[in-house]
Amino acid sequence: MKLRKLMTPSLFVCGMTFFFAVAARAAEEGSTNSSAPTELFKWVNFAIVAAALIWVFGKKLPPWFRGNAEKISSEITTATAAKAEADRKLRDAKQLLARLQEEVRGLREQAEKDAAAEAERIRALAKSDAEKIAVSAKVEIEAAERAARIELKSLAAKLAVDGAESLLAKQLTPQTQDALIAGFVKSLQGSPN
């Protein structure tokens, strides 16, 4: 704004000086040349057109340049802010990616540890189950063995009784029976009661 205030009077003074210089020159040449007034009017016309152009450009272009400069400045500010935001997002993304890789590595290690622990737990459980099955089988075998022995003893006793009965039936004739009874009665007579 200050520049424009200084520029307008300066341009006016320069224009007037130019006009008077041209007029003086035309006056000098006017005495020798008859086309001097035409030349003078050309220069005056040029000065008027130049002054009008300078005034129009001095009046209209500075606000346009200022508006354009403000627009460019605001776009630069916006672009700088957008770049800063993009840089921040890029840093955040890189940090997130680095943390993500660390988390993946940690998860992978934890999964391997968990898998090893699970495999060990399954082995221990299988070993425990195998031991329980072995103990259960041993108990069942012992129970079956005891049941077989009892059954075998029962069968042996039955067979012994059957054998003794048949042997006794063969050997116990009526005469043997009479002899046994007589021996028994004799043993009773010899006892004190």
LOFIPA-901976 format. One record per residue (C-alpha): residue number from 1; x, y, z; residue in one letter. Coordinates in Angstrom, 3 decimals. Layout:
// LOFIPA-901976
{n->NUM	x->X	y->Y	z->Z	res->a};
...
END
This chain:
// LOFIPA-901976
{n->1	x->0.000	y->0.000	z->0.000	res->m};
{n->2	x->2.871	y->2.387	z->0.843	res->k};
{n->3	x->4.632	y->1.545	z->-2.378	res->l};
{n->4	x->1.533	y->2.387	z->-4.378	res->r};
{n->5	x->1.195	y->5.771	z->-2.673	res->k};
{n->6	x->4.814	y->6.559	z->-3.505	res->l};
{n->7	x->4.612	y->5.152	z->-7.018	res->m};
{n->8	x->1.605	y->7.151	z->-8.228	res->t};
{n->9	x->3.066	y->10.642	z->-7.660	res->p};
{n->10	x->6.459	y->9.522	z->-8.912	res->s};
{n->11	x->4.947	y->8.198	z->-12.109	res->l};
{n->12	x->2.985	y->11.414	z->-12.499	res->f};
{n->13	x->6.126	y->13.546	z->-12.090	res->v};
{n->14	x->8.052	y->11.322	z->-14.526	res->c};
{n->15	x->5.202	y->11.547	z->-17.037	res->g};
{n->16	x->5.010	y->15.322	z->-16.760	res->m};
{n->17	x->8.786	y->15.657	z->-17.062	res->t};
{n->18	x->8.729	y->13.459	z->-20.103	res->f};
{n->19	x->5.862	y->15.493	z->-21.542	res->f};
{n->20	x->7.667	y->18.785	z->-21.056	res->f};
{n->21	x->10.910	y->17.362	z->-22.413	res->a};
{n->22	x->9.113	y->16.183	z->-25.502	res->v};
{n->23	x->7.362	y->19.515	z->-25.816	res->a};
{n->24	x->10.661	y->21.410	z->-25.523	res->a};
{n->25	x->12.277	y->19.187	z->-28.073	res->r};
{n->26	x->9.355	y->19.616	z->-30.381	res->a};
{n->27	x->9.577	y->23.344	z->-29.970	res->a};
{n->28	x->13.242	y->23.301	z->-30.936	res->e};
{n->29	x->12.587	y->21.164	z->-33.917	res->e};
{n->30	x->9.379	y->23.008	z->-34.696	res->g};
{n->31	x->11.177	y->25.962	z->-36.011	res->s};
{n->32	x->13.045	y->23.796	z->-38.492	res->t};
{n->33	x->10.394	y->21.165	z->-39.230	res->n};
{n->34	x->6.731	y->21.681	z->-40.088	res->s};
{n->35	x->5.693	y->18.187	z->-38.964	res->s};
{n->36	x->6.616	y->18.992	z->-35.371	res->a};
{n->37	x->3.048	y->19.538	z->-34.124	res->p};
{n->38	x->2.088	y->16.094	z->-35.432	res->t};
{n->39	x->5.135	y->14.613	z->-33.780	res->e};
{n->40	x->4.292	y->16.468	z->-30.587	res->l};
{n->41	x->0.721	y->15.143	z->-30.605	res->f};
{n->42	x->2.014	y->11.615	z->-31.132	res->k};
{n->43	x->4.251	y->11.973	z->-28.098	res->w};
{n->44	x->1.492	y->13.564	z->-26.049	res->v};
{n->45	x->-0.913	y->10.824	z->-27.123	res->n};
{n->46	x->1.733	y->8.238	z->-26.225	res->f};
{n->47	x->2.254	y->9.858	z->-22.828	res->a};
{n->48	x->-1.511	y->9.902	z->-22.172	res->i};
{n->49	x->-1.901	y->6.247	z->-23.188	res->v};
{n->50	x->1.201	y->5.273	z->-21.189	res->a};
{n->51	x->-0.066	y->7.225	z->-18.147	res->a};
{n->52	x->-3.500	y->5.600	z->-18.497	res->a};
{n->53	x->-1.924	y->2.152	z->-18.769	res->l};
{n->54	x->0.388	y->2.842	z->-15.829	res->i};
{n->55	x->-2.566	y->4.162	z->-13.820	res->w};
{n->56	x->-4.782	y->1.186	z->-14.723	res->v};
{n->57	x->-2.005	y->-1.281	z->-14.017	res->f};
{n->58	x->-1.048	y->0.637	z->-10.863	res->g};
{n->59	x->-4.660	y->0.598	z->-9.721	res->k};
{n->60	x->-5.754	y->-2.911	z->-10.741	res->k};
{n->61	x->-2.639	y->-5.098	z->-10.773	res->l};
{n->62	x->-1.365	y->-4.587	z->-7.176	res->p};
{n->63	x->-4.605	y->-5.912	z->-5.598	res->p};
{n->64	x->-4.602	y->-8.782	z->-8.082	res->w};
{n->65	x->-0.922	y->-9.534	z->-7.355	res->f};
{n->66	x->-1.576	y->-9.172	z->-3.605	res->r};
{n->67	x->-4.587	y->-11.512	z->-3.823	res->g};
{n->68	x->-2.591	y->-13.944	z->-5.930	res->n};
{n->69	x->0.337	y->-13.725	z->-3.484	res->a};
{n->70	x->-2.024	y->-14.267	z->-0.543	res->e};
{n->71	x->-3.621	y->-17.198	z->-2.338	res->k};
{n->72	x->-0.197	y->-18.694	z->-3.120	res->i};
{n->73	x->0.914	y->-18.035	z->0.464	res->s};
{n->74	x->-2.197	y->-19.685	z->1.879	res->s};
{n->75	x->-1.742	y->-22.643	z->-0.489	res->e};
{n->76	x->1.912	y->-22.891	z->0.565	res->i};
{n->77	x->0.814	y->-22.787	z->4.221	res->t};
{n->78	x->-1.830	y->-25.431	z->3.530	res->t};
{n->79	x->0.656	y->-27.550	z->1.591	res->a};
{n->80	x->3.229	y->-27.167	z->4.398	res->t};
{n->81	x->0.630	y->-28.236	z->6.957	res->a};
{n->82	x->-0.424	y->-31.137	z->4.728	res->a};
{n->83	x->3.230	y->-32.146	z->4.256	res->k};
{n->84	x->3.819	y->-31.965	z->8.007	res->a};
{n->85	x->0.705	y->-34.092	z->8.600	res->e};
{n->86	x->1.797	y->-36.561	z->5.909	res->a};
{n->87	x->5.299	y->-36.721	z->7.450	res->d};
{n->88	x->3.747	y->-37.326	z->10.880	res->r};
{n->89	x->1.527	y->-40.060	z->9.446	res->k};
{n->90	x->4.531	y->-41.576	z->7.665	res->l};
{n->91	x->6.531	y->-41.576	z->10.926	res->r};
{n->92	x->3.565	y->-43.094	z->12.753	res->d};
{n->93	x->3.173	y->-45.719	z->10.024	res->a};
{n->94	x->6.897	y->-46.561	z->10.163	res->k};
{n->95	x->6.760	y->-46.830	z->13.954	res->q};
{n->96	x->3.625	y->-48.944	z->13.702	res->l};
{n->97	x->5.288	y->-51.139	z->11.092	res->l};
{n->98	x->8.378	y->-51.521	z->13.283	res->a};
{n->99	x->6.185	y->-52.330	z->16.283	res->r};
{n->100	x->4.099	y->-54.657	z->14.125	res->l};
{n->101	x->7.209	y->-56.565	z->13.056	res->q};
{n->102	x->8.286	y->-56.756	z->16.711	res->e};
{n->103	x->4.799	y->-57.906	z->17.711	res->e};
{n->104	x->4.786	y->-60.527	z->14.941	res->v};
{n->105	x->8.201	y->-61.745	z->16.064	res->r};
{n->106	x->6.986	y->-61.795	z->19.685	res->g};
{n->107	x->3.780	y->-63.595	z->18.725	res->l};
{n->108	x->5.760	y->-66.101	z->16.661	res->r};
{n->109	x->8.138	y->-66.758	z->19.580	res->e};
{n->110	x->5.214	y->-67.030	z->21.991	res->q};
{n->111	x->3.411	y->-69.399	z->19.604	res->a};
{n->112	x->6.544	y->-71.557	z->19.358	res->e};
{n->113	x->6.868	y->-71.592	z->23.163	res->k};
{n->114	x->3.176	y->-72.384	z->23.526	res->d};
{n->115	x->3.421	y->-75.139	z->20.893	res->a};
{n->116	x->6.462	y->-76.645	z->22.642	res->a};
{n->117	x->4.707	y->-76.411	z->26.021	res->a};
{n->118	x->1.541	y->-77.937	z->24.528	res->e};
{n->119	x->3.548	y->-80.741	z->22.919	res->a};
{n->120	x->5.304	y->-81.382	z->26.239	res->e};
{n->121	x->1.953	y->-81.317	z->28.056	res->r};
{n->122	x->0.494	y->-83.773	z->25.519	res->i};
{n->123	x->3.561	y->-86.042	z->25.894	res->r};
{n->124	x->3.259	y->-85.919	z->29.688	res->a};
{n->125	x->-0.472	y->-86.557	z->29.440	res->l};
{n->126	x->0.088	y->-89.467	z->27.051	res->a};
{n->127	x->2.785	y->-90.861	z->29.330	res->k};
{n->128	x->0.466	y->-90.447	z->32.327	res->s};
{n->129	x->-2.387	y->-92.088	z->30.425	res->d};
{n->130	x->-0.070	y->-94.922	z->29.343	res->a};
{n->131	x->1.029	y->-95.414	z->32.955	res->e};
{n->132	x->-2.600	y->-95.361	z->34.109	res->k};
{n->133	x->-3.511	y->-97.867	z->31.407	res->i};
{n->134	x->-0.551	y->-100.065	z->32.387	res->a};
{n->135	x->-1.510	y->-99.890	z->36.079	res->v};
{n->136	x->-5.153	y->-100.537	z->35.203	res->s};
{n->137	x->-4.167	y->-103.469	z->32.975	res->a};
{n->138	x->-1.904	y->-104.843	z->35.710	res->k};
{n->139	x->-4.727	y->-104.539	z->38.254	res->v};
{n->140	x->-7.156	y->-106.215	z->35.857	res->e};
{n->141	x->-4.636	y->-108.970	z->35.105	res->i};
{n->142	x->-4.054	y->-109.522	z->38.825	res->e};
{n->143	x->-7.827	y->-109.548	z->39.453	res->a};
{n->144	x->-8.323	y->-111.969	z->36.572	res->a};
{n->145	x->-5.452	y->-114.083	z->37.897	res->e};
{n->146	x->-6.986	y->-114.128	z->41.410	res->r};
{n->147	x->-10.394	y->-114.982	z->39.972	res->a};
{n->148	x->-8.802	y->-117.746	z->37.873	res->a};
{n->149	x->-6.935	y->-119.127	z->40.933	res->r};
{n->150	x->-10.109	y->-119.050	z->42.995	res->i};
{n->151	x->-12.007	y->-120.734	z->40.190	res->e};
{n->152	x->-9.140	y->-123.189	z->39.754	res->l};
{n->153	x->-9.114	y->-123.931	z->43.498	res->k};
{n->154	x->-12.886	y->-124.327	z->43.439	res->s};
{n->155	x->-12.639	y->-126.643	z->40.449	res->l};
{n->156	x->-9.785	y->-128.565	z->42.063	res->a};
{n->157	x->-11.753	y->-128.878	z->45.296	res->a};
{n->158	x->-14.817	y->-130.068	z->43.416	res->k};
{n->159	x->-12.745	y->-132.527	z->41.435	res->l};
{n->160	x->-11.065	y->-133.705	z->44.639	res->a};
{n->161	x->-14.412	y->-134.131	z->46.336	res->v};
{n->162	x->-15.811	y->-135.921	z->43.286	res->d};
{n->163	x->-12.694	y->-138.084	z->43.079	res->g};
{n->164	x->-12.765	y->-138.835	z->46.781	res->a};
{n->165	x->-16.449	y->-139.579	z->46.597	res->e};
{n->166	x->-16.013	y->-141.974	z->43.727	res->s};
{n->167	x->-12.976	y->-143.520	z->45.384	res->l};
{n->168	x->-14.855	y->-143.767	z->48.628	res->l};
{n->169	x->-17.840	y->-145.258	z->46.885	res->a};
{n->170	x->-15.556	y->-147.872	z->45.327	res->k};
{n->171	x->-13.720	y->-148.635	z->48.498	res->q};
{n->172	x->-16.634	y->-148.412	z->50.893	res->l};
{n->173	x->-18.221	y->-151.786	z->50.713	res->t};
{n->174	x->-20.694	y->-153.022	z->53.314	res->p};
{n->175	x->-17.933	y->-154.909	z->55.108	res->q};
{n->176	x->-15.681	y->-151.876	z->55.187	res->t};
{n->177	x->-18.522	y->-149.834	z->56.546	res->q};
{n->178	x->-19.119	y->-152.349	z->59.342	res->d};
{n->179	x->-15.405	y->-152.337	z->60.193	res->a};
{n->180	x->-15.299	y->-148.553	z->60.307	res->l};
{n->181	x->-18.336	y->-148.344	z->62.562	res->i};
{n->182	x->-16.932	y->-150.970	z->64.865	res->a};
{n->183	x->-13.595	y->-149.092	z->65.024	res->g};
{n->184	x->-15.415	y->-145.894	z->65.817	res->f};
{n->185	x->-17.458	y->-147.437	z->68.572	res->v};
{n->186	x->-14.318	y->-148.921	z->70.059	res->k};
{n->187	x->-12.633	y->-145.546	z->70.056	res->s};
{n->188	x->-15.641	y->-144.162	z->71.887	res->l};
{n->189	x->-15.493	y->-146.800	z->74.569	res->q};
{n->190	x->-11.869	y->-146.038	z->75.234	res->g};
{n->191	x->-12.483	y->-142.316	z->75.757	res->s};
{n->192	x->-13.004	y->-141.061	z->79.321	res->p};
{n->193	x->-16.407	y->-139.502	z->78.822	res->n};
END
